[in-house]
Amino acid sequence: MEGITDAPMRAVQTESGAFRFVVSEFLRVCNQAPPRKVFERHIPELGRGCVTPSGTPVQIQLLGGNAEALAQSAADAVSYGAQAIDLNFGCPAPTVNRHDGGATLLKYPHRIREIVSAVRRAVPQDIPVSAKLRLGWDSLDPILENAEQAALGGADWITIHGRTRQACYNPPIYWEPIGEVRKRLAPLPVVANGDIWTLEDFRRCREITGCEHYMLGRGALVDPYLAPRVAQELGIATAPVNAPFGKDPKQWAAIFSRFEFHTEQRPDRAVHVARRIKQWTRFASIYGPLDWMDRIKRLDTYETIHSELVA
Ligand SMILES: Cc1cc2nc3c(=O)[nH]c(=O)nc-3n(C[C@H](O)[C@H](O)[C@H](O)COP(=O)(O)O)c2cc1C
């Protein structure tokens, strides 16, 4: 998730062992492959086996509409250490879409196939290439053809966010078409995504889609215990977690301290971490304010926020 799931967030989220893999924020590719330093800044794990500190693989996500440049970028990423490539056909941001990237491609099924197959050909066979799709630009039906084209292009799996581009992040979520794609493309793995906020949501999504694989986005930020609880239901061993994450500031202070721990040295580190904690807090309060939110609003270093939360 662009602007959110950077390397420290990926490190925190994978500590429980719940995620089989995580995906980088998208790296935008225009008409040529970005230089190596852009990859390394964006995905510092590249220099460390492309895994998070707890050993979870990080998939590199590329976004763009130029098949040749994407293929070159994917090949470059692999030469820098990437172990898997994901292609973004879902981003709804108007600037991205105006520049022929993200969800715009949903209007051109043949281009999805062309991009996936160019990238597939550019990287070794043992490097998975996957596609992240929304249901369509402004209707639900295109997903069947788009997913089929991604599969024909050689995608190793497909992740589907059950919304159109037009719906952006607004309700409702449509899980049914994800189930249809799963049936139609079996045995190709289909990863169901969208609006899994609670364990009950996960169970309903599983019932409707019949999928074996799930992607968690915002839900994992709102409730850091959600991923381990979902993983347990899927038979993935994690540290035992039984209850949802609460509103207790001390509990949040503990998780923020992991984020701080994983943040690299930089001149503005204390302020940067404070900013990220406040961003995370805004997400976490999506279902109602956390009563300590106001107390940290005007604090601008990690240390002052931490002291306030544990006081
Ligand atoms: C702030 C924000 C940034 C996102 N950035 C990306 C991204 O870089 N790549 C991507 O594939 N999806 C991105 N997404 C979409 C999520 O991956 C996910 O598909 C969507 O939020 C629905 O899943 P959720 O309800 O579990 O969050 C982003 C979503 C949000 C809210």
The ligand as a Tripos MOL2 file, in Angstrom:
@<TRIPOS>MOLECULE
LIG
   31    33     1     0     0
SMALL
NO_CHARGES

@<TRIPOS>ATOM
      1 C1         -3.5340    4.2800    0.9910 C.3       1 LIG1
      2 C2         -3.6200    3.0580    0.1180 C.ar      1 LIG1
      3 C3         -2.5570    2.7420   -0.6980 C.ar      1 LIG1
      4 C4         -2.6230    1.6180   -1.5410 C.ar      1 LIG1
      5 N1         -1.5550    1.3140   -2.3290 N.ar      1 LIG1
      6 C5         -1.5730    0.1870   -3.0820 C.ar      1 LIG1
      7 C6         -0.4310   -0.2230   -3.8390 C.ar      1 LIG1
      8 O1          0.6220    0.4460   -3.8580 O.2       1 LIG1
      9 N2         -0.5240   -1.3610   -4.5600 N.ar      1 LIG1
     10 C7         -1.6660   -2.1340   -4.5580 C.ar      1 LIG1
     11 O2         -1.7070   -3.1750   -5.2180 O.2       1 LIG1
     12 N3         -2.7430   -1.7790   -3.8610 N.ar      1 LIG1
     13 C8         -2.7150   -0.6510   -3.1200 C.ar      1 LIG1
     14 N4         -3.8130   -0.3110   -2.3810 N.ar      1 LIG1
     15 C9         -5.0100   -1.1730   -2.4020 C.3       1 LIG1
     16 C10        -4.8910   -2.3000   -1.3690 C.3       1 LIG1
     17 O3         -3.8250   -3.1440   -1.7150 O.3       1 LIG1
     18 C11        -6.1540   -3.1380   -1.3180 C.3       1 LIG1
     19 O4         -6.3720   -3.7180   -2.5650 O.3       1 LIG1
     20 C12        -7.3780   -2.3380   -0.9280 C.3       1 LIG1
     21 O5         -7.1020   -1.4410    0.1290 O.3       1 LIG1
     22 C13        -8.5370   -3.2450   -0.5250 C.3       1 LIG1
     23 O6         -8.1140   -4.1530    0.4660 O.3       1 LIG1
     24 P1         -8.3660   -3.8750    2.0480 P.3       1 LIG1
     25 O7         -9.8410   -3.6110    2.1940 O.co2     1 LIG1
     26 O8         -7.8960   -5.1250    2.7160 O.co2     1 LIG1
     27 O9         -7.5730   -2.6620    2.4060 O.co2     1 LIG1
     28 C14        -3.7770    0.8140   -1.5480 C.ar      1 LIG1
     29 C15        -4.8370    1.1300   -0.6900 C.ar      1 LIG1
     30 C16        -4.7780    2.2360    0.1280 C.ar      1 LIG1
     31 C17        -5.9540    2.5420    1.0210 C.3       1 LIG1
@<TRIPOS>BOND
     1     1     2 1
     2     2     3 ar
     3     2    30 ar
     4     3     4 ar
     5     4     5 ar
     6     4    28 ar
     7     5     6 ar
     8     6     7 ar
     9     6    13 1
    10     7     8 2
    11     7     9 ar
    12     9    10 ar
    13    10    11 2
    14    10    12 ar
    15    12    13 ar
    16    13    14 ar
    17    14    15 1
    18    14    28 ar
    19    15    16 1
    20    16    17 1
    21    16    18 1
    22    18    19 1
    23    18    20 1
    24    20    21 1
    25    20    22 1
    26    22    23 1
    27    23    24 1
    28    24    25 2
    29    24    26 1
    30    24    27 1
    31    28    29 ar
    32    29    30 ar
    33    30    31 1
@<TRIPOS>SUBSTRUCTURE
     1 LIG1         1 GROUP 0 **** ****
